[in-house]
């Protein structure tokens, strides 16, 4: 299976489901993340799903423990696959333009994000960015 991202050799993001295309300000956007635990984790990571606007700013976000806060990462078993749904509301005053989904994990106590590792095992970023959402001009 080809993962979208390897978060610090702890968690793979194996898939992201969302309806690409036009969205309207104020609209709720369903996003489902698919994770695979690579090992047992001691920490409970917070997942973030953000909507980044054409201005580079946040125009919608959900930060929560996986599965609506019911399944912390410390409970995941090595090799386990987790389906993790979110409902992200785009701000009512969101500007027109192209939007990106920004996805990642962090420790709430320190706000330290898990790094995304490249094929060589070195950090390349601390988030995944996906294109495909457009707010049309009024």
Backbone bond lengths (Angstrom), bond angles and torsions (degrees), N, CA, C in turn:
res aa  C-N    CA-C-N  psi(-1)  N-CA   C-N-CA  omega(-1)  CA-C   N-CA-C  phi
1 X - - - 1.460 - - 1.531 108.91 -
2 X 1.309 116.01 130.63 1.464 121.70 178.26 1.531 108.72 -88.79
3 X 1.317 116.33 115.51 1.464 120.82 -179.30 1.525 109.84 -82.28
4 X 1.334 116.34 150.52 1.458 121.39 173.10 1.524 110.58 -73.31
5 X 1.331 116.36 -33.21 1.461 119.79 -178.94 1.521 110.13 -160.24
6 X 1.344 114.60 145.95 1.448 122.96 173.73 1.531 106.69 -109.21
7 X 1.327 115.98 112.98 1.459 120.88 180.00 1.534 109.58 -92.12
8 X 1.333 114.97 94.85 1.460 123.54 171.71 1.532 113.38 56.17
9 X 1.336 117.41 34.34 1.471 123.17 -178.77 1.529 112.60 55.00
10 X 1.355 116.03 27.11 1.458 120.76 176.67 1.523 111.64 -114.35
11 X 1.342 115.80 -41.85 1.459 121.21 -174.89 1.521 108.98 -139.46
12 X 1.323 115.88 134.31 1.462 120.92 171.40 1.523 109.05 -99.78
13 X 1.328 115.73 136.97 1.465 120.96 166.69 1.519 105.21 -92.09
14 X 1.327 116.53 107.85 1.465 120.68 -172.91 1.522 112.99 -96.00
15 X 1.332 117.24 -15.26 1.458 119.11 178.56 1.515 111.72 -171.24
16 X 1.336 114.89 155.52 1.465 122.41 176.25 1.524 107.03 -137.62
17 X 1.328 115.94 125.96 1.457 121.05 177.37 1.524 109.14 -111.54
18 X 1.341 115.70 125.36 1.457 121.78 171.45 1.516 107.05 -160.11
19 X 1.330 115.65 156.79 1.456 121.16 -179.39 1.521 108.92 -86.70
20 X 1.334 116.20 104.82 1.457 120.27 178.24 1.526 109.12 -70.74
21 X 1.323 115.93 155.70 1.458 121.03 177.71 1.508 111.23 127.17
22 X 1.328 114.84 -156.55 1.462 119.87 -176.26 1.527 111.65 -77.16
23 X 1.322 114.49 139.36 1.464 122.61 174.87 1.519 107.41 -132.17
24 X 1.311 115.48 155.79 1.461 121.09 -178.38 1.527 110.23 -110.20
25 X 1.335 117.53 146.47 1.464 119.51 173.67 1.534 110.53 -52.51
26 X 1.324 115.95 137.47 1.455 121.40 -178.42 1.517 114.01 87.70
27 X 1.324 117.76 -10.91 1.462 121.73 -178.09 1.524 110.90 -73.25
28 X 1.337 115.47 145.41 1.461 121.56 173.58 1.529 107.76 -92.16
29 X 1.327 115.62 128.94 1.461 121.58 -177.06 1.526 108.80 -110.81
30 X 1.342 116.90 114.30 1.465 119.62 175.75 1.530 110.53 -73.61
31 X 1.321 115.71 131.64 1.465 122.37 177.87 1.530 106.86 -133.80
32 X 1.326 116.57 127.14 1.458 120.73 176.30 1.518 108.99 -116.61
33 X 1.326 115.13 124.73 1.459 121.99 178.59 1.525 108.84 -101.67
34 X 1.311 115.28 144.93 1.468 121.59 176.62 1.524 107.76 -120.58
35 X 1.323 114.52 120.14 1.463 122.40 -176.78 1.525 110.52 -114.73
36 X 1.327 115.09 156.96 1.461 120.92 167.87 1.524 107.59 -134.67
37 X 1.320 115.50 126.00 1.466 120.46 177.02 1.525 108.73 -75.79
38 X 1.320 116.62 129.53 1.459 120.43 177.78 1.526 111.38 -88.77
39 X 1.328 116.36 -20.79 1.460 121.35 178.84 1.523 108.70 -162.57
40 X 1.314 116.27 171.19 1.467 120.46 173.18 1.517 108.56 -68.74
41 X 1.334 116.06 140.21 1.462 120.81 179.79 1.519 109.82 -116.59
42 X 1.308 115.36 142.07 1.459 121.15 176.27 1.521 110.81 -82.04
43 X 1.319 115.70 -30.31 1.464 121.15 -172.34 1.528 111.56 -95.15
44 X 1.323 114.61 155.40 1.467 121.94 173.28 1.521 107.68 -102.95
45 X 1.327 115.19 105.91 1.453 120.65 -178.43 1.522 110.40 -86.82
46 X 1.323 115.21 142.73 1.459 122.74 174.00 1.523 107.84 -92.21
47 X 1.334 116.15 132.78 1.464 121.83 176.35 1.521 108.08 -89.83
48 X 1.335 116.43 141.11 1.462 119.06 171.52 1.525 109.93 -121.24
49 X 1.325 113.79 136.92 1.462 122.58 173.74 1.528 105.26 -127.61
50 X 1.327 116.20 108.52 1.461 122.35 -175.44 1.523 110.37 -115.91
51 X 1.321 115.43 152.08 1.461 122.50 172.19 1.524 107.10 -108.41
52 X 1.332 116.24 111.11 1.460 121.82 179.64 1.519 108.81 -97.63
53 X 1.335 115.20 126.97 1.456 120.80 -177.47 1.511 112.95 -85.59
54 X 1.343 115.44 179.44 1.460 120.83 179.52 1.527 112.36 -64.00
55 X 1.331 116.41 -17.85 1.464 122.08 177.99 1.539 111.82 -89.86
56 X 1.345 116.52 1.71 1.458 120.87 -179.88 1.511 114.53 80.42
57 X 1.339 117.21 2.00 1.472 122.12 -178.11 1.524 111.16 -95.88
58 X 1.329 114.96 160.58 1.466 121.53 174.49 1.517 109.75 -73.52
59 X 1.318 116.52 130.48 1.465 121.30 175.83 1.521 111.09 -127.87
60 X 1.297 115.60 21.45 1.456 122.71 176.80 1.510 108.05 166.90
61 X 1.334 116.43 141.16 1.460 118.12 -179.73 1.510 111.60 -162.11
62 X 1.328 113.44 150.62 1.456 122.69 167.67 1.519 106.06 -134.30
63 X 1.312 116.34 127.22 1.460 123.21 173.37 1.527 105.81 -123.10
64 X 1.333 117.09 120.08 1.467 120.24 -175.34 1.522 110.18 -161.44
65 X 1.337 115.74 159.65 1.450 119.23 167.47 1.522 107.44 -64.61
66 X 1.327 117.47 154.49 1.470 120.64 -177.57 1.529 113.79 -57.74
67 X 1.313 114.08 155.94 1.471 125.22 176.49 1.535 110.22 53.86
68 X 1.335 114.92 58.03 1.466 123.81 -179.74 1.524 112.77 53.87
69 X 1.327 115.53 36.66 1.456 120.42 176.83 1.512 114.96 81.12
70 X 1.339 117.58 5.95 1.465 120.55 -173.73 1.521 114.54 -97.75
71 X 1.347 117.36 -8.95 1.467 118.51 -173.20 1.526 110.39 -138.32
72 X 1.340 117.66 78.52 1.465 121.11 -177.60 1.522 111.36 -61.84
73 X 1.325 115.08 150.64 1.464 119.90 -175.72 1.528 112.91 -62.19
74 X 1.330 118.55 -24.36 1.472 120.04 178.50 1.528 111.91 -67.31
75 X 1.331 117.59 -15.68 1.467 121.37 178.32 1.531 112.76 -91.23
76 X 1.324 116.96 -9.80 1.465 120.05 -178.30 1.525 110.68 -71.24
77 X 1.333 115.84 144.14 1.458 122.26 176.24 1.530 109.86 -96.28
78 X 1.309 117.27 149.15 1.465 121.20 177.59 1.528 109.34 -56.21
79 X 1.321 116.41 130.98 1.454 121.92 -179.94 1.518 114.83 86.50
80 X 1.326 117.05 -8.21 1.473 121.00 -177.50 1.525 111.37 -71.04
81 X 1.335 115.35 140.62 1.466 122.38 173.73 1.519 108.80 -100.61
82 X 1.337 116.18 133.98 1.466 121.98 -176.78 1.523 108.56 -126.02
83 X 1.337 115.80 126.73 1.463 122.35 173.62 1.519 107.66 -96.39
84 X 1.335 115.39 127.04 1.465 121.32 -165.44 1.539 110.00 -132.66
85 X 1.353 118.63 95.16 1.473 120.98 -176.45 1.532 113.61 -87.90
86 X 1.332 114.78 147.13 1.468 122.58 177.42 1.523 109.69 -136.23
87 X 1.332 115.41 152.79 1.463 122.85 171.32 1.522 106.16 -121.86
88 X 1.330 116.55 111.78 1.456 121.83 -174.76 1.520 108.76 -111.53
89 X 1.328 116.29 119.29 1.464 120.61 -179.78 1.528 110.51 -88.86
90 X 1.325 115.22 125.53 1.459 121.39 173.58 1.522 107.64 -75.43
91 X 1.337 117.24 132.47 1.464 120.95 -178.31 1.528 111.16 -55.45
92 X 1.321 115.13 146.92 1.465 121.05 -177.76 1.522 112.64 -64.65
93 X 1.340 116.81 -25.14 1.467 120.19 -179.24 1.537 111.90 -106.01
94 X 1.325 116.67 23.27 1.466 120.99 -179.11 1.532 110.46 -61.95
95 X 1.340 117.15 132.73 1.465 119.84 -178.72 1.531 111.98 -73.50
96 X 1.317 115.24 158.38 1.464 121.40 176.23 1.521 109.34 -67.13
97 X 1.326 115.80 150.95 1.458 121.19 176.21 1.514 112.39 137.63
98 X 1.332 115.31 -171.07 1.463 122.58 -178.94 1.521 110.37 -86.55
99 X 1.334 115.64 137.65 1.461 123.13 -179.39 1.515 110.23 -119.07
100 X 1.337 114.57 153.68 1.448 121.84 175.08 1.517 109.50 -122.67
101 X 1.329 115.74 145.57 1.456 121.80 166.49 1.524 106.78 -83.75
102 X 1.316 116.17 132.08 1.457 122.44 175.48 1.528 106.77 -115.92
103 X 1.330 116.33 122.39 1.460 121.72 -172.48 1.524 109.29 -129.21
104 X 1.333 115.80 138.73 1.452 119.95 176.18 1.519 111.36 -174.93
105 X 1.330 114.81 -170.62 1.460 122.08 -178.59 1.524 109.04 -136.84
106 X 1.346 116.24 148.03 1.458 120.79 177.54 1.518 110.60 -150.92
107 X 1.331 114.88 163.01 1.461 121.89 173.36 1.518 108.10 -89.50
108 X 1.316 117.06 120.34 1.459 121.97 -175.27 1.530 111.97 -60.01
109 X 1.310 117.57 -39.73 1.453 120.83 -176.24 1.518 114.23 -63.51
110 X 1.338 116.69 -28.88 1.463 120.70 -176.51 1.534 112.74 -119.72
111 X 1.337 117.19 -9.67 1.475 122.73 -173.15 1.527 112.42 59.70
112 X 1.333 117.03 21.90 1.463 121.51 178.71 1.523 109.50 -83.97
113 X 1.335 115.30 121.23 1.468 120.34 179.92 1.527 110.33 -82.64
114 X 1.335 114.86 149.05 1.461 120.26 170.41 1.523 108.47 -73.77
115 X 1.321 116.50 138.59 1.452 120.59 177.64 1.523 111.48 -77.02
116 X 1.325 115.18 146.14 1.462 122.07 169.24 1.526 105.85 -89.33
117 X 1.334 115.70 126.73 1.455 120.61 -177.50 1.522 110.59 -97.39
118 X 1.320 115.39 141.50 1.454 121.09 174.74 1.522 110.52 -81.92
119 X 1.344 117.18 179.01 1.468 121.07 -178.94 1.534 113.06 -58.38
120 X 1.339 116.35 -25.72 1.462 120.43 -179.97 1.528 112.36 -86.34
121 X 1.348 117.07 1.78 1.458 121.17 179.34 1.513 114.52 83.93
122 X 1.330 117.06 2.95 1.458 120.69 179.45 1.526 110.49 -96.21
123 X 1.339 118.06 148.35 1.465 120.58 179.94 1.526 111.70 -62.54
124 X 1.338 115.56 135.86 1.468 120.80 176.47 1.526 111.56 -117.51
125 X 1.328 117.54 -19.48 1.466 122.64 -179.68 1.519 107.60 -173.11
126 X 1.341 116.67 -177.52 1.463 120.42 175.23 1.526 110.16 -128.79
127 X 1.343 115.18 26.06 1.461 121.33 -179.40 1.527 108.65 -164.79
128 X 1.327 114.84 163.50 1.460 122.53 172.42 1.516 106.99 -112.83
129 X 1.322 117.45 134.00 1.467 122.56 177.34 1.519 109.43 -115.05
130 X 1.331 116.22 128.40 1.465 121.81 178.68 1.518 109.27 -124.72
131 X 1.336 116.25 130.47 1.450 122.27 176.73 1.518 110.56 -85.54
132 X 1.328 116.00 170.64 1.458 118.62 170.06 1.519 115.61 132.83
133 X 1.322 118.16 -2.70 1.468 120.34 179.31 1.525 109.20 -111.72
134 X 1.306 115.72 135.60 1.462 121.57 -177.32 1.527 109.58 -133.16
135 X 1.329 115.66 127.80 1.468 120.91 170.42 1.530 105.56 -97.04
136 X 1.355 116.86 116.61 1.472 118.75 -178.13 1.521 111.65 -70.71
137 X 1.316 114.80 153.75 1.474 120.01 175.40 1.517 108.18 -66.67
138 X 1.343 116.97 144.08 1.479 119.77 -178.65 1.526 112.33 -67.90
